[in-house]
Amino acid sequence: MGGESGQGSGGSRADVDEHALDAFASRLGHRFGDMSLLVQAVTHRSWCAEHPGTPSNERLEFLGDSVLGVIVTDHLYRTNPTLPEGQLAKARAGVVSAVALAGVAAELGLGDVVRLGRGEDTSGGRLKPSILSDAIEAVIAALWLDGGMQVTQPIVVGLLADRMSQAAAGPGGGDFKTRLQEQASRMADELPHYQLTETGPDHAKQFTATVRIAGRQWGVGSGRSKKEAEQAAAASAWDQIMVEGEARVARGGE
């Protein structure tokens, strides 16, 4: 395993925030034997343009796309024995879409550790769905090269289990976070950003989430868990976006 690590200086940990990368690996749930694989997985081509000789994550992305497809297809097939081929294909497409993968990457904090060129960084590259989705595929490839299927499959299934269940259930579900991710990608080419606060004692905590897109606050929601609060905030934001969209139509599409 780890055949990518010998390419150029991409396997070097120079210019890498080791603490942040180690924290990311911990959130991912894997201790890398060859950490240089993860370094390369978070290296965007804009960084490479400013650091000649450094390989980008594009080859890993290519591999990770295939690994991801196999794992998601296998899980959907095994857990939905009565679902016909057409619905399985639609469910898989929804789970591995760029927006869905970018959402997973954002939840893991991958944007904080991606190595970007100065221009891409200052233009909001850490929130761009295209960059985040490519990077999470590259990370999946790094997992595969470092530990094989035995390591990669449970991590990927754990990250995507909720999304796979919702996708298999079909349209009309209440997953407003995914809906909002897709809408934000169309509106501003970035993901929603959630800010969380908590109140109350440990046995009865209440969480409040505020969601922003491109710096603008769109919704606020509360719940007994972080996920519940974020879903409530996303639902509030979705309603606001729909209201504004209807108002634009009423004004003649301004």
Backbone torsions as a table, in degrees:
resi	resn	phi	psi	omega
1	MET	NA	167.0	173.7
2	GLY	80.9	25.5	-176.1
3	GLY	-65.3	-17.6	-178.6
4	GLU	-79.1	-18.2	-167.0
5	SER	-70.5	-15.7	-177.3
6	GLY	-87.4	3.1	-175.6
7	GLN	-83.6	117.7	171.6
8	GLY	51.7	-145.0	-177.9
9	SER	-100.9	6.4	-178.0
10	GLY	-64.5	-25.3	179.1
11	GLY	-81.9	-7.5	179.6
12	SER	-75.2	148.4	178.3
13	ARG	-95.1	11.8	175.1
14	ALA	-63.1	143.8	178.8
15	ASP	64.2	21.5	179.0
16	VAL	-114.5	135.4	173.8
17	ASP	-77.9	96.1	-173.2
18	GLU	-61.7	-39.8	-179.4
19	HIS	-62.5	-44.7	-179.2
20	ALA	-66.1	-39.6	-179.4
21	LEU	-69.8	-39.3	176.4
22	ASP	-64.1	-38.6	178.2
23	ALA	-65.5	-39.1	177.3
24	PHE	-63.3	-45.6	179.0
25	ALA	-59.7	-37.0	177.8
26	SER	-65.3	-42.4	177.2
27	ARG	-64.3	-34.6	178.8
28	LEU	-68.3	-30.5	177.8
29	GLY	94.1	27.8	-179.8
30	HIS	-143.7	136.3	174.4
31	ARG	-98.8	110.0	-174.6
32	PHE	-72.4	131.1	171.2
33	GLY	-74.3	-35.1	177.4
34	ASP	-118.8	90.3	-175.6
35	MET	-65.3	-20.8	-179.5
36	SER	-63.9	-24.8	175.7
37	LEU	-63.1	-42.6	179.1
38	LEU	-69.2	-37.0	176.8
39	VAL	-58.0	-47.3	180.0
40	GLN	-66.1	-36.0	-178.6
41	ALA	-62.4	-27.3	-178.5
42	VAL	-100.3	13.2	-177.5
43	THR	-100.9	107.3	-179.5
44	HIS	-80.4	154.0	-177.4
45	ARG	-60.8	-25.0	178.1
46	SER	-67.0	-32.3	174.5
47	TRP	-66.9	-42.9	-177.7
48	CYS	-63.9	-32.5	178.8
49	ALA	-63.5	-28.3	179.7
50	GLU	-95.9	-8.4	-179.9
51	HIS	-133.0	75.6	-176.5
52	PRO	-51.9	140.2	179.9
53	GLY	92.4	-7.0	178.8
54	THR	-91.5	121.3	179.2
55	PRO	-73.5	141.4	178.7
56	SER	-84.2	-178.7	179.8
57	ASN	-87.4	9.8	-172.3
58	GLU	-67.5	-39.1	176.7
59	ARG	-65.6	-40.6	177.3
60	LEU	-65.0	-38.2	177.1
61	GLU	-58.6	-43.5	178.9
62	PHE	-57.6	-46.9	179.7
63	LEU	-68.1	-44.6	-176.6
64	GLY	-62.3	-34.0	177.3
65	ASP	-58.4	-43.8	180.0
66	SER	-70.9	-42.9	178.4
67	VAL	-60.2	-45.5	179.0
68	LEU	-59.4	-45.2	-179.3
69	GLY	-59.6	-42.3	179.9
70	VAL	-64.2	-46.5	-176.6
71	ILE	-65.9	-45.1	-179.6
72	VAL	-65.6	-44.3	179.3
73	THR	-60.8	-45.5	179.7
74	ASP	-60.9	-44.8	-178.2
75	HIS	-66.5	-45.5	179.0
76	LEU	-61.3	-41.6	-179.6
77	TYR	-62.9	-45.7	-175.1
78	ARG	-73.8	-32.7	-175.0
79	THR	-94.3	-4.3	179.2
80	ASN	-133.2	69.0	-172.2
81	PRO	-65.1	-17.7	-178.8
82	THR	-103.3	-1.7	-176.7
83	LEU	-78.1	127.0	-179.9
84	PRO	-69.3	165.3	-175.2
85	GLU	-56.4	-42.6	-177.8
86	GLY	-61.6	-42.2	179.6
87	GLN	-71.8	-34.2	175.4
88	LEU	-62.2	-42.3	-179.9
89	ALA	-64.1	-41.8	178.7
90	LYS	-64.8	-41.4	179.4
91	ALA	-62.7	-44.8	179.1
92	ARG	-61.4	-44.0	-179.1
93	ALA	-60.2	-38.9	179.4
94	GLY	-67.9	-38.1	-177.1
95	VAL	-71.6	-37.1	-175.6
96	VAL	-98.1	11.1	177.9
97	SER	-65.0	157.3	-178.4
98	ALA	-59.9	-40.4	-178.5
99	VAL	-66.9	-43.5	179.4
100	ALA	-62.6	-44.4	179.8
101	LEU	-66.4	-37.1	177.1
102	ALA	-62.5	-36.5	176.8
103	GLY	-62.2	-43.0	177.0
104	VAL	-62.1	-44.6	179.6
105	ALA	-60.5	-41.9	-179.7
106	ALA	-64.9	-40.9	179.0
107	GLU	-63.3	-30.5	178.1
108	LEU	-82.7	-10.2	-176.4
109	GLY	76.4	26.6	-178.4
110	LEU	-64.4	-33.7	179.9
111	GLY	-59.7	-26.5	-178.9
112	ASP	-72.2	-22.0	-174.8
113	VAL	-113.8	-4.1	178.1
114	VAL	-64.1	135.7	177.6
115	ARG	-89.2	114.3	-177.2
116	LEU	-120.0	152.0	170.7
117	GLY	-67.2	161.1	-175.2
118	ARG	-58.6	-43.4	-178.8
119	GLY	-64.5	-43.9	179.8
120	GLU	-66.6	-36.6	-179.6
121	ASP	-66.2	-46.7	-177.1
122	THR	-72.5	-17.6	179.1
123	SER	-94.1	14.6	175.5
124	GLY	87.1	24.9	-177.4
125	GLY	-60.5	-26.7	-177.7
126	ARG	-71.3	-11.0	178.1
127	LEU	-111.2	0.2	-176.6
128	LYS	-76.5	125.5	-179.7
129	PRO	-56.3	-38.2	-177.7
130	SER	-63.1	-42.7	-179.3
131	ILE	-69.2	-43.1	-178.0
132	LEU	-68.1	-41.5	-179.1
133	SER	-66.8	-40.2	176.8
134	ASP	-63.0	-40.9	-177.4
135	ALA	-67.4	-38.7	-179.6
136	ILE	-68.9	-33.7	174.4
137	GLU	-64.9	-39.4	177.7
138	ALA	-65.0	-38.1	177.7
139	VAL	-64.1	-39.9	177.9
140	ILE	-61.8	-40.5	176.2
141	ALA	-63.5	-40.1	178.3
142	ALA	-61.9	-40.2	175.8
143	LEU	-60.9	-44.6	-178.6
144	TRP	-61.6	-46.6	-179.3
145	LEU	-68.7	-30.2	-177.0
146	ASP	-83.9	-33.5	-173.6
147	GLY	-136.5	-4.5	178.9
148	GLY	76.3	-171.1	-177.3
149	MET	-63.2	-35.4	-177.7
150	GLN	-58.2	-36.0	178.7
151	VAL	-84.7	-44.8	-169.2
152	THR	-71.8	-43.4	-174.0
153	GLN	-59.1	-50.9	-179.1
154	PRO	-64.1	-31.7	178.8
155	ILE	-69.1	-46.8	-179.6
156	VAL	-63.9	-44.5	179.1
157	VAL	-62.0	-40.5	178.7
158	GLY	-63.2	-38.9	-179.4
159	LEU	-70.8	-32.3	-170.7
160	LEU	-111.7	2.9	-173.3
161	ALA	-55.7	-48.8	-178.8
162	ASP	-62.7	-43.5	-179.5
163	ARG	-65.1	-37.0	178.8
164	MET	-67.8	-39.5	177.6
165	SER	-63.1	-44.5	-179.9
166	GLN	-66.5	-39.6	-179.9
167	ALA	-66.0	-39.3	179.8
168	ALA	-68.9	-27.5	179.7
169	ALA	-72.5	-17.6	177.3
170	GLY	93.7	-179.5	-177.7
171	PRO	-67.8	163.0	176.1
172	GLY	92.5	4.5	179.0
173	GLY	-74.0	175.5	-176.6
174	GLY	-99.3	24.5	-178.5
175	ASP	-82.5	82.2	-177.4
176	PHE	-71.7	-24.5	178.5
177	LYS	-62.7	-43.7	179.1
178	THR	-66.9	-42.9	177.4
179	ARG	-58.1	-43.9	-177.1
180	LEU	-68.4	-37.2	176.4
181	GLN	-58.3	-45.4	-179.0
182	GLU	-64.8	-42.0	-179.3
183	GLN	-67.8	-41.4	-180.0
184	ALA	-64.0	-36.6	178.0
185	SER	-62.5	-38.1	178.5
186	ARG	-73.8	-38.8	-175.4
187	MET	-72.9	-44.5	-167.7
188	ALA	-136.8	4.8	-177.9
189	ASP	52.9	40.2	172.5
190	GLU	-153.1	167.0	-178.3
191	LEU	-90.9	156.3	172.6
192	PRO	-62.0	147.1	178.7
193	HIS	-116.0	123.1	-177.4
194	TYR	-104.5	134.0	173.3
195	GLN	-114.4	130.5	-174.6
196	LEU	-115.6	140.1	170.2
197	THR	-129.0	156.9	179.7
198	GLU	-136.4	146.9	179.0
199	THR	-136.1	163.6	175.7
200	GLY	91.2	167.9	179.9
201	PRO	-71.6	165.8	-175.9
202	ASP	-57.0	-34.6	-175.9
203	HIS	-82.4	-7.6	-178.7
204	ALA	-147.5	52.4	-178.7
205	LYS	-72.3	147.6	174.4
206	GLN	-123.4	128.3	-178.0
207	PHE	-107.6	141.4	175.4
208	THR	-125.2	129.4	-179.3
209	ALA	-115.8	137.3	173.2
210	THR	-116.9	129.4	-177.9
211	VAL	-112.4	133.9	178.5
212	ARG	-125.1	146.5	173.6
213	ILE	-128.5	124.1	-179.5
214	ALA	53.4	39.1	176.5
215	GLY	85.9	-12.3	-178.1
216	ARG	-97.4	134.6	176.0
217	GLN	-75.6	129.8	-178.1
218	TRP	-115.3	-26.0	-176.9
219	GLY	-164.0	156.2	176.6
220	VAL	-133.6	139.9	178.6
221	GLY	-150.2	157.8	-178.8
222	SER	-127.9	159.3	178.1
223	GLY	-173.6	175.9	-179.1
224	ARG	-85.5	-5.4	175.6
225	SER	-139.0	163.9	178.6
226	LYS	-61.6	-42.4	-179.4
227	LYS	-63.1	-42.2	-179.5
228	GLU	-64.3	-41.0	179.3
229	ALA	-66.4	-41.6	179.9
230	GLU	-67.0	-38.4	176.7
231	GLN	-64.0	-40.4	179.0
232	ALA	-65.4	-41.0	177.9
233	ALA	-65.4	-40.9	178.6
234	ALA	-63.9	-40.0	178.1
235	ALA	-63.6	-41.0	177.8
236	SER	-63.5	-43.0	179.5
237	ALA	-65.8	-40.6	179.3
238	TRP	-60.2	-44.0	178.8
239	ASP	-60.6	-42.7	-178.8
240	GLN	-64.8	-41.3	178.4
241	ILE	-63.5	-41.0	178.9
242	MET	-64.5	-40.7	179.4
243	VAL	-62.3	-46.1	-179.7
244	GLU	-66.9	-35.6	177.0
245	GLY	-64.5	-41.4	177.6
246	GLU	-65.4	-36.7	179.4
247	ALA	-66.1	-38.0	178.5
248	ARG	-65.2	-39.5	177.9
249	VAL	-63.8	-42.0	-179.9
250	ALA	-63.0	-30.6	179.6
251	ARG	-86.5	3.8	177.3
252	GLY	92.4	26.8	174.4
253	GLY	75.2	33.5	179.1
254	GLU	-59.3	NA	NA
